[in-house]
């Protein structure tokens, strides 16, 4: 039960990151695609790296 909730929260966090990446105007299309694939492939790790390291740089 807890694993399922954690899995669903990971998917929601990843989708939120992808939407945030595509709303940025500082990145070109290739970089948006690469960041999105990385976040989706590495779910929680990708979310943490994006949120704490990358997000400040692209806003």
DOSE-103413 format. One record per atom (N, C-alpha, C): residue in three letters; x, y, z. Coordinates in steps of 0.02 Angstrom, whole numbers, padded with zeros to 5 digits, always signed. Atoms other than C-alpha are relative to their C-alpha. Layout:
N
alaXYZ...
//
This chain:
59
unk+00041-00059+00000unk+00000+00000+00000unk+00044+00063+00000unk-00044-00058-00004unk+00136+00124+00050unk+00042+00007-00064unk-00039-00001+00061unk+00239+00077-00102unk-00040+00028-00059unk+00043-00025+00054unk+00093+00113-00218unk-00009+00075+00005unk+00007-00073-00011unk+00066+00285-00141unk+00064+00036-00018unk-00065-00030+00016unk+00251+00323-00156unk+00013+00001-00075unk-00007+00004+00072unk+00251+00267-00337unk-00043+00053-00035unk+00044-00050+00030unk+00102+00377-00381unk+00025+00071+00013unk-00029-00066-00015unk+00180+00527-00293unk+00062+00014-00043unk-00058-00008+00044unk+00339+00497-00394unk-00019+00018-00071unk+00025-00015+00067unk+00242+00500-00556unk-00026+00071-00003unk+00027-00068-00001unk+00151+00660-00507unk+00057+00051+00003unk-00057-00045-00005unk+00316+00743-00458unk+00037+00005-00066unk-00035+00000+00064unk+00396+00692-00622unk-00038+00038-00053unk+00042-00036+00049unk+00251+00756-00726unk+00002+00075+00014unk-00004-00071-00018unk+00255+00921-00630unk+00067+00030-00024unk-00066-00023+00023unk+00442+00937-00669unk+00001+00009-00075unk+00001-00004+00073unk+00414+00903-00854unk-00040+00061-00022unk+00040-00059+00017unk+00277+01034-00862unk+00038+00065+00015unk-00040-00058-00019unk+00391+01158-00772unk+00058+00011-00049unk-00055-00005+00048unk+00534+01120-00892unk-00025+00029-00066unk+00026-00024+00064unk+00426+01150-01046unk-00029+00070+00004unk+00024-00068-00007unk+00361+01314-00975unk+00057+00050+00002unk-00058-00045-00002unk+00538+01385-00966unk+00016+00026-00070unk-00017-00029+00065unk+00587+01504-01104unk+00075+00006-00011unk-00073-00005+00007unk+00775+01500-01071unk+00032-00060-00035unk-00028+00061+00028unk+00800+01324-01138unk-00022-00011-00071unk+00021+00018+00067unk+00802+01266-01317unk-00035-00069+00002unk+00042+00061+00002unk+00697+01117-01373unk+00039-00063+00017unk-00040+00059-00014unk+00837+00989-01365unk+00015-00007+00075unk-00015+00002-00072unk+00884+01034-01186unk-00064-00016+00040unk+00063+00016-00032unk+00700+01028-01135unk-00014-00074-00005unk+00012+00071+00011unk+00685+00855-01210unk+00047-00043+00043unk-00048+00038-00039unk+00844+00791-01127unk-00015+00002+00075unk+00017-00006-00071unk+00796+00858-00956unk-00063-00039+00017unk+00062+00036-00012unk+00622+00786-00971unk+00010-00076+00002unk-00015+00072+00001unk+00686+00613-01017unk+00038-00020+00063unk-00038+00015-00061unk+00809+00618-00872unk-00044-00002+00061unk+00045-00002-00058unk+00676+00667-00747unk-00048-00059-00001unk+00047+00056+00004unk+00555+00534-00809unk+00035-00067+00011unk-00036+00063-00009unk+00687+00397-00811unk+00023-00013+00072unk-00028+00008-00068unk+00755+00430-00637unk-00048+00024+00054unk+00054-00019-00044unk+00590+00478-00553unk+00020+00042+00061unk-00014-00040-00061unk+00633+00530-00373unk+00068+00033-00002unk-00067-00030+00004unk+00818+00560-00405unk-00001+00057-00050unk+00007-00053+00050unk+00778+00659-00562unk-00038+00060+00026unk+00039-00054-00030unk+00648+00759-00467unk+00043+00040+00048unk-00041-00034-00050unk+00770+00800-00327unk+00054+00042-00033unk-00052-00037+00035unk+00910+00851-00445unk-00029+00060-00036unk+00032-00057+00035unk+00793+00958-00549unk-00021+00054+00050unk+00028-00049-00046unk+00709+01041-00401unk+00053+00039+00038unk-00051-00034-00041unk+00866+01080-00300unk+00058+00030-00039unk-00058-00025+00037unk+00996+01111-00436unk-00017+00037-00064unk+00011-00027+00067unk+00922+01149-00606unk-00054+00055-00001unk+00058-00045+00004unk+00760+01242-00570unk+00019+00074+00009unk-00021-00070-00012unk+00845+01400-00504unk+00037+00030-00060unk-00039-00024+00057unk+00956+01412-00657unk-00041+00014-00062unk+00038-00009+00061unk+00819+01403-00788unk-00058+00048+00008unk+00055-00049-00010unk+00695+01525-00712unk+00024+00070-00009
//
